Amino acid sequence: MTIEFISEEQRDALQEVVNIGMGQAGASIAKVLGEFVELSVPQISAVDAVGIPAALAALAGDGIASAVRQAFLGELRGEAIVIFSEHSAHDLAELLSCNDALDGPASRELLLDISNVLVGACLGGVAQLLRTAIGFSAPSLLADQVPTSDLLQAEEISARCALLVEVRFGLEKRVFRSHLVMLMPDDAVAALRRALDRFIEEL
C-alpha cells in the first residue's frame, strides 16, 4: 500500500537535497574508481512495512543481487540499504585491480567499503543541506547473492511504514549497478518534515 506523509512541496525539496547529496556520493565513487558515474533522478515514495520487500525487489529487478545495510542516527534516523547487481563486486574488483583473489570474504568486504562511501557521502550531503547532524553505524551485509525477492523479509522491518528514497548509481561501460534506498520509519519522518520546512523557508 502506498501512503502519503510528506507534502508535494516537501517532496520536491527532498528530491532536490537528495539529488545534491547523490552528486557528492557519485563524485566520491568516481574519485575512488577513476570512472564516470551515472546517476538517476531520485525516486521518493512511502509504503507500509509489508510492501517494503516487494518495493526493494522491484527496484533491483529480476535476478541475483547482494545488499548492505547501514543505520543512520540523529535528528534524521533510519536505515540505508545499498543493493548491488549480481556481477558488481567483480566489476569493482577489476577496476581496483584486486580481482585475482576475489573470493567470498574479499567480495563482501569490497561491497561494504563501497556502500560506506556511498551512504556517507549521500546522506552526509543531505544532512549538511538540512543543517542537521548525522551519524552512522558500521555497514553490515544484509544479503549475499540471493534472488532479489529475498533481499529483505517483512519480519526484519520494525516500522509500520517507511519513506523510500531511491537513487541509482552506475558506471559507464560497466555492469556495475547499485541502488541506495533510505528507509525512514514513520515516527522519524516528522523530524524530516521539520528539516525540509526549514530548508524551504531559507530558499
C-alpha positions in Angstrom: 0.0 0.0 0.0 1.3 3.5 -0.9 1.0 6.2 1.8 1.4 9.9 1.7 3.0 11.6 4.7 5.0 14.4 3.2 3.6 17.3 1.1 4.4 17.9 -2.5 6.5 20.9 -1.6 8.4 18.8 1.0 8.8 16.0 -1.6 10.2 18.5 -4.2 12.7 19.9 -1.6 13.7 16.4 -0.5 14.3 15.4 -4.1 16.5 18.5 -4.6 18.7 17.8 -1.5 19.0 14.1 -2.3 20.0 15.0 -5.8 22.8 17.2 -4.5 23.8 14.5 -1.9 23.9 11.8 -4.5 26.0 14.0 -6.8 28.5 14.2 -3.9 28.4 10.5 -3.5 28.9 9.9 -7.2 31.9 12.2 -7.2 33.4 10.3 -4.3 32.9 6.9 -6.0 34.3 8.3 -9.3 37.4 9.5 -7.5 37.9 6.1 -5.9 37.3 4.1 -9.1 38.5 6.5 -11.7 35.3 6.0 -13.7 32.4 8.3 -14.8 29.4 7.6 -12.5 25.9 7.7 -14.0 23.2 8.8 -11.6 19.4 8.6 -11.8 16.8 11.2 -10.7 15.9 10.3 -7.0 12.6 8.5 -6.7 10.6 9.1 -3.5 7.7 7.1 -2.2 6.1 5.9 1.0 4.9 2.4 1.6 3.7 0.3 4.5 6.1 -2.3 6.1 4.6 -5.2 4.3 5.2 -3.6 0.9 8.9 -2.8 1.5 10.4 -6.1 0.5 8.5 -6.1 -2.8 9.4 -2.5 -3.4 13.1 -3.3 -3.0 12.8 -6.4 -5.3 11.1 -4.2 -7.9 14.0 -1.7 -7.7 16.6 -4.3 -8.1 14.9 -6.1 -11.0 14.9 -9.8 -11.7 17.9 -12.0 -11.0 20.5 -12.2 -8.2 21.7 -9.3 -6.0 23.6 -8.5 -2.8 22.7 -5.9 -0.3 24.4 -3.9 2.5 22.5 -2.2 5.4 23.7 0.8 7.4 21.8 2.7 10.1 21.9 6.5 10.2 21.3 8.3 13.5 20.4 11.8 14.8 17.5 14.1 14.1 17.1 12.2 10.9 17.3 8.5 11.5 16.6 5.3 9.7 18.4 2.7 7.6 20.2 2.9 4.3 20.2 -0.2 2.1 22.6 -0.4 -0.9 21.6 -3.1 -3.4 24.2 -4.4 -5.8 23.6 -6.2 -9.1 24.9 -9.7 -9.5 28.4 -9.0 -11.0 29.0 -5.6 -9.4 31.6 -6.9 -6.9 33.7 -8.5 -9.7 33.4 -5.3 -11.8 34.6 -3.2 -8.9 37.5 -5.6 -8.2 38.6 -5.4 -11.8 38.6 -1.6 -11.6 40.6 -1.7 -8.4 43.0 -4.4 -9.8 42.3 -6.8 -7.0 40.1 -9.5 -8.7 42.8 -12.2 -8.8 41.7 -13.5 -5.4 38.1 -12.1 -5.1 36.6 -14.9 -3.0 33.5 -14.6 -0.8 35.0 -12.6 2.1 37.0 -10.3 -0.2 34.0 -9.6 -2.3 31.8 -8.9 0.7 34.4 -6.5 2.2 34.6 -4.6 -1.1 30.8 -4.1 -1.1 30.8 -3.0 2.5 33.6 -0.4 1.7 31.8 1.0 -1.4 28.5 1.1 0.5 30.1 3.0 3.3 31.4 5.7 0.8 28.0 5.9 -1.0 25.9 6.2 2.2 28.3 8.5 4.0 28.6 10.9 1.1 24.9 10.9 0.0 23.3 11.1 3.4 26.1 13.3 4.8 25.4 15.8 2.0 21.6 15.7 2.7 22.2 16.3 6.4 24.5 19.2 5.7 22.0 20.9 3.4 19.2 20.4 6.0 21.6 21.7 8.7 21.3 18.7 11.0 23.9 16.3 12.5 24.0 12.7 11.4 25.9 9.7 12.5 26.3 6.2 11.0 26.6 2.6 12.3 29.1 0.3 10.7 27.7 -1.3 7.5 26.7 -5.0 7.5 25.8 -7.5 4.9 22.1 -7.9 4.5 22.1 -10.4 1.7 24.8 -12.1 -0.4 24.0 -13.2 -3.9 20.3 -14.1 -3.4 17.2 -13.7 -5.6 16.0 -10.1 -5.5 12.8 -11.3 -4.0 14.7 -12.5 -0.9 16.7 -9.3 -0.2 14.6 -8.3 2.8 11.9 -10.1 4.7 8.9 -8.3 6.3 9.8 -9.6 9.7 13.1 -7.7 9.6 11.2 -4.4 9.4 10.1 -2.8 12.7 8.5 0.3 11.3 4.8 0.4 10.5 5.6 2.3 7.3 8.6 3.9 5.7 9.7 6.6 3.3 11.7 5.2 0.5 14.2 7.5 -1.2 15.9 5.6 -4.0 18.9 6.6 -6.2 20.7 4.5 -8.8 24.4 4.6 -9.4 26.0 3.0 -12.5 29.4 3.0 -14.1 29.7 3.9 -17.8 30.6 0.8 -20.0 30.4 -1.5 -16.9 27.8 -3.9 -15.5 28.1 -2.3 -12.0 24.8 -1.0 -10.8 23.7 -0.1 -7.3 20.6 1.3 -5.7 20.8 3.3 -2.5 17.5 3.2 -0.6 16.8 5.2 2.6 14.1 3.7 4.9 12.8 6.2 7.5 10.2 4.9 10.0 7.0 7.0 10.3 7.9 8.4 13.7 11.2 9.8 12.3 9.5 11.4 9.2 8.2 14.2 11.5 11.8 15.4 12.1 12.4 15.2 8.3 9.4 17.3 7.6 10.6 20.0 10.1 14.1 20.0 8.5 12.6 20.3 5.0 10.3 23.1 6.1 13.4 25.0 7.4 15.2 24.4 4.1 12.2 25.7 2.1 11.9 28.8 4.3 15.6 29.6 3.7 15.3 29.4 -0.1 
